Amino acid sequence: MTCTILPGDQATLLGGASSTSGPTEDHGFALLDHPCSSIATGRVAAGTLWQDPVPQLHARVLIVDDEPANVLLLEEFLSDTATEVRGLTDSRQVEQVFKEFEPDIVLLDLHMPAVDGQEVLRRLSSARESLGFLPVIVLTADTGRVARNSALLLGANDFLLKPLDRTEVVLRVRNLLHTRELFVDLAEATRLLERDQKSS
């Protein structure tokens, strides 16, 4: 699920009882337990966020973070985005879990004990290359350029800064999953074309 901007008149068309007071127009709604907290009071100003359903993607997300609270938070953020989300707090198991789970995207904490995010990127490098485009989003509170540039050199595709913002997490994950989907579809079309050429 996501929230989109609606002007006042469109909000009224969605079933709200419109009311006008002075030069500022707002709309009253009977909204119970609405997930967009900014309109949970039932008073929706023109241009307020409104929730629209977003289709769930058939994708597997692997979260690697040594903090269980971060894993649980991301699992909750992405529950409506991907069909399967798996969390891992012991980065020493990442290669085995990656092979078994076959994720479509990895959310990877940069600073972890034992095996940190940069070492995980190194260990997954050959497996990712064999699968084509398999994106990795690095999670970090480090705003310094050295760590970020090192992760990019090792194959990271994007960054999310902590504390994490739900909307940003969902949008960045969905964008990269769409890119992976296009890559997979193109690879399959190429394979079928090559097969047809060989058989003709």
Secondary structure, DSSP 8 states (H G I E B T S, - for coil): -EEEE--HHHHHHTT-EEEEETTEEEEE---SS-S-GGGTTSEEETT-EEEE----EEEEEEEE-S-HHHHHHHHHHTTTTEEEEEEES-GGGHHHHHHHH--SEEEEES--SSS-HHHHHHHHHHHHHHTS---EEEEES---HHHHHHHHHTT--EEEESS--HHHHHHHHHHHHHHHHHHHHHHHHHHHHHHHHHH-
